[in-house]
Amino acid sequence: MAMPSRPGAEQGRDGHGASAAGAAASPPPRAGRPVQPPGLSVTWQQHDLLLDSFEHRGTGRHVEQVSWRWRGPLDAERFTAAWQSVVDRETVLRAAFAWDPEPHVVLHERAAAEVVRHPAGSVGWDELVERDRLRGFDLRRPGPLRVTLLDEPADGGPAGPGAPAEGPGLPRGADREPDAGVTRVLITFHHGLLDAWSVFVLIDEFYRAYLAGGALPGQERRPDLRDWSLWLSRQDPGPAREFWTRTVPAGTPAVLPAAPGPDTLESGCGRAEARLTAVEADRLHRWAAAQALPDSTALQAVWALLLYRATGASGPAQVGFGVTVSGRGIALDAVERLPGPLRNCLPMSVQVDPGVRFLQLLTGLRDRALDMAAYEWVSAGQIHEWTGRATRGGRLLESIVAVESAPHREPEARTELAAGGVRVDPPRASGVHTAFPVALFAHREPDGGLTLSALHDRARISAADARRLVGHCVRLLTVLPRTDERTTVAEVLAELAGHALPRIAVRRRPAAETGARLRTHSIGGRAAVEPMSSRS
C-alpha cells in the first residue's frame, strides 16, 4: 500500500550540513530484506500513535529528542561507524511499519545510520532542534532514530546564522586542532518504536562502540523487540480487564486543567517552563520521603488540584489524568536493557475533596499507582474499550504527567572517554508532544534543580496560559513541604487564591481539517490507518 512521504524529508541535507564522515550528509536509511518472520503485531499504543501521526503529519507529535554536549576531540568517522554498529546490533533500529493486510512491524536485515554534522555558524541550535522535530519520520522505512551534530564556535561566539564559518567542511580554529572544541549532539526519535529510556540504553551502546574503535564488542544476547512482542502475546488480559473495570469510576471525571476559554489564535506545539531551585527541589524530596511518598506522587497531587480548581466545584469532584510508566516492571529478563516503545500512559482517577486532609489525597494517589503497576503493559485505548468509553464517550484523561525515568548508567564509559580528552554531559530528554492538549514533563537538572515543562497544543492552550499553568504547579510544589498531617486540600488550594485560572479553547473538528485525509475501518475492533490517497 502506497503511503505519503514524510514532510521535509530532505531537510538538513543541503549545504548547511555535512555528514559526520566529513562528506555530504548521510543517505536516508536503506531497507534490506526483511528478517523472518516478516512482521510483528502492533500494540494498541503503537496503533494509536500511528493513527495520530498520520493525521498530524508535519507537527512533530510523538517525536522526542535527547541532547548533550561533547567536549573534546571527536573522531567523525569513528562516531558514524559506532552508530552504524549499534544499528546493526539493535533490531528496533531496523524496524518499520507496514499496512498490508493490516498494521504490523517489519524487521529489516539492514539499515543505514543517519548521522549529519553541521559546521559552527551554519544554523542556530534552537532552529536546528525544532526543524528536526518537525521533519518527523517516514514510518514505512527502517530508522526511527537519527543523530545530528552541531559544532560550537571555537571562541564561544554565537553558533547561528551569520556567525563566521570556515569552509564547507568541519570548522577549523586557527589556534586549535581539528575536532578539539565542543559539539552539541541531538538524537531525534519516534515514540512508535522507541522511548527515552531506550535511547539512553542506545547511547551507552554507542559509547562502547566508539571506545572500541567504532564496532560494538561481543555478541551478548539481550531481549529485543521480538522478545517483548512475544511476551505481550502471552499475557492473559482477563485480570487486567477485571482490575480496570472494577477500579475506574463509573462517571466521567474532570480532565482539563484549565477553564473553558476563547480561541487562542495560535497554532503549533509550545513549551512553557518553570523551575524549582536545587534547594527547593531537595526540600520537596526530603518532605515526600518523610511521608513515604515518591516525588512523582507530589507532582500528581498538584496536577489533581489544578484539574479540580478548573472545575469551579466547591465540594468533592472526580478528576482524571494520565501518568507515564516505564513499562519495564514486567517479568521479562533484562527488560531494563531492551530498546523499544515500552513507555506507557495509564489513566489515573482520584476524588478531590477540599475538606479532607491533603495527606489522604497523596496516599490515595500513591496506593493507586502501586495497584496499577501490575498492569503497566496495558494501553489507555484498551482501558477505554473495556470500560465502554470507546463507544459511549467520556474520556478518562486529556493531559499527562510524566517524570523522566532512565536506566542506571555506569560511569565506566565516561571515565574512558575522559582518558582520551573527551567530556560528555549527561543526556537530557525533551519530553514529547502528544495527542493531548497538554503534558507536564518533570526533569531533574544536573545541579539538582527540577524543571517542569508544559508541552502544549497552542491551538488549545495559549503560550501565556501554559506559562500560568506551569507556574501554578511550581508554586504549589514549593508550598507542600510546609504542610503537615492536619493540612486540608482546601488550605493547599488557597495558595492560588487571586491567581487567574488558565484557559483552554473548546475542541473543534472542522470539516476543513483534512490534512491527513484518512479513512478508517475496523480491524479487530480497532480503527485502522488507511490513507485515502492510496486508493483511486
Helices and strands as residue ranges (DSSP letters): E 18-19, E 40-41, H 44-55, E 63-71, H 76-89, G 91-94, E 95-98, E 104-107, E 115-118, H 125-135, E 145-151, E 182-190, H 196-211, H 225-233, H 237-247, E 259-261, E 269-276, H 278-290, H 295-311, E 317-325, G 335-337, E 344-352, H 358-372, G 373-375, H 380-386, H 389-392, E 399-403, H 412-419, E 423-424, E 428-429, E 438-444, E 450-457, H 463-479, G 480-482, H 489-493, G 494-496, E 503-505, E 518-523, E 526-531, G 532-534
